[in-house]
């Protein structure tokens, strides 16, 4: 479950990186990669909805630590976050 959730976050970044640095001159291939990534994210968000019913996933890391002060970053995926992730993925797929 954690791998799928992290994939939903990292796939768009990977696709943008590949498109920017390797596919800049190849418009058709870049478009195909963009649409395929949006479709893959949509499928993964559907998987998160149906496979993770009732499950809550939390991930957290410490960015910065200084003399008793901590700056942390993380995310929480629960039922409402899964639904919103699907809605955003669906709209993003329709836009592409």
N, C-alpha and C positions, 0 to 999 in steps of 0.2 A: 504494500500500500504506500509506503514512504517513497519508494522508487517512482511510482506512477505520479505521485504528487509533485515530486521534484522535477520529473520530466515535463510536466505541464508548465512549470516555470522556466525551465532551461531550454526547451525546444525552440521557442521563438528567438531567444538570444543566439542560439547556435545557427539557426536559419538566417538571421540577419547578418551574422558574422561571415558565413559562407557566401551569401549573396554580395555583400559589400566588397570582400577581398578576392573572391574567385570567380564570380559570375557577373561582374559589372557589365561586361560587353555582350553577354549572351542573354538577351531579354526573354526569350521563350523558356529557356531552362530555369532562369530565375523566377519567372512567373509560376512555372510548374512546381518548383520547390516551395514557393510561398503558399500556394493553394494546398499542396500536399501536407505541409506543416500545419496549416489551419485545420484541415480535415483530421489529421492525427490528434491534434489537441482536443478537437470535438469528441472523437472516439474515446480518448483517455478520460475526459471529463464525464462522459456517460458511464464508463467503467467505474469511476470513483463513486458515482451516484448509486449504482446497483450493487457493486461488490462491497461497499463500505457502509451499508446501512447500520445506523446506530453506533458506529465507531467514530471516535474523535482522535485526530492525529495532531500532535503538537511538536514543533521543532524549534529549538532556540540555540543561539550561540552568543558568546560574549565578543563584542567588537573591540572594546577598549576597557582597560582596567587602570585606574590611577588612584592611589592612596585612599582606599575606602569608597571609591566611586566606580560604578560599573555602567557601561553602555551596552545594552543587549539588543539583539535583533532576532526575530523569529516569526513564525506564522502558526495559525491554528486552523485546522480544517474540520468543521463539523457539518451537520446537515444543511444549514442555511448557506454556509460557504460553498458547499458542493453545488447547490442549486444555482447560486449566483455565478459560479465558475462555468457551469453549463450554459447559462444565458449569455454570458459574455463571449464564450467560445462559439456559440451558435451565431450570434450577431457578427462576430469577426469572420466566421466562415462565409456568411452571406455577403459580407462586404468584399471579400477577396474574390 
